[in-house]
């Protein structure tokens, strides 16, 4: 019984950790990009921290985008921003 309980607890911990690290996706229209703080804001208010080396001339205010991001203790960290047609 103890072995079963330990296995169940370990499996639950692994599952919850994997879910927390999973990438998320948001679609929307760019409201602003602040290059000094490296923040992208969508019209619906969602904000994403951009990677320090991020640069894309195709993404600007009014562009419809799909943002892939991960949630962490400091907010939403964007890993990809793809312009949509």
Backbone bond lengths (Angstrom), bond angles and torsions (degrees), N, CA, C in turn:
res aa  C-N    CA-C-N  psi(-1)  N-CA   C-N-CA  omega(-1)  CA-C   N-CA-C  phi
1 X - - - 1.454 - - 1.533 110.69 -
2 X 1.319 116.35 -42.95 1.465 120.57 -179.60 1.532 110.39 -62.56
3 X 1.327 116.60 -42.37 1.465 121.04 -179.72 1.536 110.00 -62.41
4 X 1.326 117.14 -40.96 1.465 122.13 178.02 1.526 110.81 -62.71
5 X 1.321 116.66 -43.75 1.459 121.55 -179.51 1.527 111.08 -63.65
6 X 1.316 117.03 -44.17 1.469 121.19 179.39 1.528 110.05 -63.53
7 X 1.329 116.98 -43.02 1.470 120.58 178.63 1.520 111.26 -61.55
8 X 1.306 116.87 -40.79 1.458 121.57 179.68 1.525 111.07 -65.05
9 X 1.316 116.96 -43.69 1.470 121.47 179.54 1.524 110.44 -64.02
10 X 1.323 117.67 -44.26 1.464 121.40 179.62 1.529 110.19 -62.74
11 X 1.318 117.61 -44.02 1.466 121.00 179.15 1.532 111.05 -62.06
12 X 1.318 117.20 -40.47 1.464 121.05 178.90 1.526 111.10 -65.06
13 X 1.317 117.53 -40.22 1.468 121.00 178.58 1.523 111.45 -64.89
14 X 1.312 116.71 -42.52 1.463 120.57 179.26 1.528 110.02 -63.86
15 X 1.308 117.25 -44.02 1.467 121.13 -179.58 1.523 111.57 -63.42
16 X 1.326 117.61 -42.31 1.466 119.95 -178.75 1.522 111.48 -70.05
17 X 1.322 118.05 -35.22 1.461 121.41 177.96 1.516 110.46 -67.12
18 X 1.320 117.46 -42.53 1.463 121.12 179.44 1.517 111.00 -63.59
19 X 1.316 117.44 -40.90 1.463 120.70 179.95 1.521 111.03 -65.50
20 X 1.314 117.43 -37.68 1.461 121.00 -179.08 1.527 111.61 -67.59
21 X 1.328 117.42 -29.73 1.456 121.08 -177.78 1.524 113.31 -92.71
22 X 1.301 117.38 -2.14 1.460 121.29 -176.96 1.525 111.02 -67.20
23 X 1.314 115.01 145.61 1.459 120.13 177.97 1.525 110.12 -74.76
24 X 1.310 115.14 145.71 1.460 122.70 178.21 1.524 108.03 -114.23
25 X 1.334 116.27 165.96 1.460 120.51 -179.97 1.522 109.51 -135.34
26 X 1.314 115.88 138.08 1.462 121.66 176.66 1.523 108.50 -133.51
27 X 1.321 115.53 137.65 1.459 121.37 175.93 1.521 108.68 -114.22
28 X 1.319 116.52 141.57 1.453 119.33 178.75 1.509 111.97 178.51
29 X 1.325 114.73 -172.08 1.460 122.44 -179.85 1.520 108.76 -110.10
30 X 1.327 116.16 133.56 1.462 121.32 -177.75 1.526 109.99 -67.21
31 X 1.324 115.80 124.46 1.462 122.30 173.55 1.522 109.47 -87.92
32 X 1.362 115.31 -44.00 1.466 119.29 -179.53 1.520 110.53 -160.99
33 X 1.334 114.05 157.05 1.459 122.35 171.55 1.516 105.98 -130.00
34 X 1.331 116.51 119.01 1.463 121.75 179.58 1.526 107.92 -102.44
35 X 1.328 116.59 105.07 1.462 120.92 -177.45 1.519 113.07 -70.84
36 X 1.333 118.42 -22.21 1.466 119.78 179.55 1.526 111.47 -75.52
37 X 1.330 117.18 -34.45 1.472 120.43 178.61 1.522 112.12 -104.04
38 X 1.351 116.57 -4.63 1.468 122.75 -178.34 1.528 111.49 56.82
39 X 1.343 115.46 47.58 1.464 121.72 179.15 1.522 110.12 -118.35
40 X 1.327 115.33 135.58 1.454 122.57 173.56 1.518 107.24 -110.28
41 X 1.321 117.14 130.47 1.464 121.93 179.32 1.520 108.81 -119.34
42 X 1.335 115.67 130.89 1.458 121.30 175.48 1.520 109.31 -89.24
43 X 1.337 117.28 161.90 1.467 121.49 -179.13 1.518 112.72 -60.34
44 X 1.343 117.42 -26.06 1.469 119.68 179.35 1.525 112.63 -82.21
45 X 1.347 117.22 1.49 1.454 121.33 176.43 1.517 115.32 98.24
46 X 1.326 117.98 -10.77 1.464 119.60 178.53 1.523 109.34 -65.37
47 X 1.347 115.53 139.27 1.460 120.55 179.84 1.518 109.92 -122.73
48 X 1.337 114.70 146.20 1.452 121.36 -177.75 1.520 109.58 -136.82
49 X 1.320 116.34 132.48 1.462 122.07 174.59 1.521 107.28 -78.80
50 X 1.330 116.42 128.87 1.457 121.61 -179.73 1.522 110.55 -90.16
51 X 1.330 117.96 148.82 1.466 120.17 174.63 1.529 109.65 -60.79
52 X 1.314 117.22 148.71 1.468 121.40 -175.71 1.527 112.62 -61.39
53 X 1.324 118.00 -25.84 1.465 120.71 -179.33 1.532 112.72 -98.21
54 X 1.333 117.59 13.30 1.463 121.05 -176.02 1.517 111.22 -74.65
55 X 1.323 115.18 134.86 1.463 121.69 173.95 1.522 107.56 -158.71
56 X 1.318 116.59 127.67 1.454 120.66 179.59 1.525 108.02 -151.50
57 X 1.313 116.60 110.91 1.470 121.47 -179.16 1.526 112.79 -68.82
58 X 1.336 117.67 -17.13 1.462 121.03 -178.21 1.526 112.42 -82.60
59 X 1.325 117.67 -15.55 1.465 121.49 -178.38 1.524 108.39 -104.24
60 X 1.339 115.36 117.54 1.462 121.37 178.86 1.521 108.11 -150.57
61 X 1.314 117.36 178.33 1.462 121.64 179.87 1.527 109.83 -53.12
62 X 1.340 115.49 130.59 1.455 121.41 179.51 1.520 114.81 94.09
63 X 1.338 117.64 -11.85 1.460 121.14 179.54 1.523 110.27 -75.07
64 X 1.333 116.54 132.93 1.465 120.57 172.85 1.519 107.22 -80.58
65 X 1.347 115.94 129.78 1.459 121.04 -175.14 1.526 111.42 -134.27
66 X 1.313 113.72 162.20 1.456 122.71 169.60 1.526 105.61 -119.09
67 X 1.331 116.63 121.36 1.463 121.92 -176.71 1.525 109.08 -109.46
68 X 1.321 116.43 124.85 1.458 121.81 171.40 1.521 105.99 -98.62
69 X 1.336 116.73 130.46 1.461 119.72 -174.51 1.523 111.57 -150.14
70 X 1.315 114.40 163.97 1.456 122.22 174.32 1.515 108.36 -121.56
71 X 1.324 115.39 140.88 1.462 120.59 176.25 1.520 108.23 -86.98
72 X 1.337 115.73 135.23 1.462 119.88 173.23 1.520 108.75 -140.13
73 X 1.321 116.95 -172.94 1.464 120.61 -174.56 1.526 113.35 -65.87
74 X 1.328 117.79 -19.06 1.464 120.12 -179.60 1.525 113.13 -101.08
75 X 1.320 118.09 -3.63 1.461 120.90 178.74 1.508 112.32 133.97
76 X 1.320 115.83 -150.67 1.460 122.34 -178.35 1.524 109.55 -98.84
77 X 1.339 116.66 118.55 1.455 122.20 -179.17 1.524 109.20 -102.34
78 X 1.336 116.41 113.02 1.464 121.31 -178.90 1.521 110.39 -72.07
79 X 1.326 115.77 136.70 1.463 120.22 174.69 1.527 111.04 -112.36
80 X 1.341 116.70 -20.09 1.467 121.05 176.76 1.519 109.47 -155.38
81 X 1.331 115.80 137.56 1.459 122.13 174.58 1.525 106.19 -127.30
82 X 1.334 115.95 114.96 1.460 121.00 -175.51 1.525 109.54 -116.81
83 X 1.348 117.64 121.82 1.466 120.14 176.27 1.530 110.09 -63.82
84 X 1.338 116.29 142.82 1.464 122.16 179.05 1.520 109.19 -109.41
85 X 1.313 116.38 152.94 1.473 121.27 178.61 1.495 111.16 -82.23
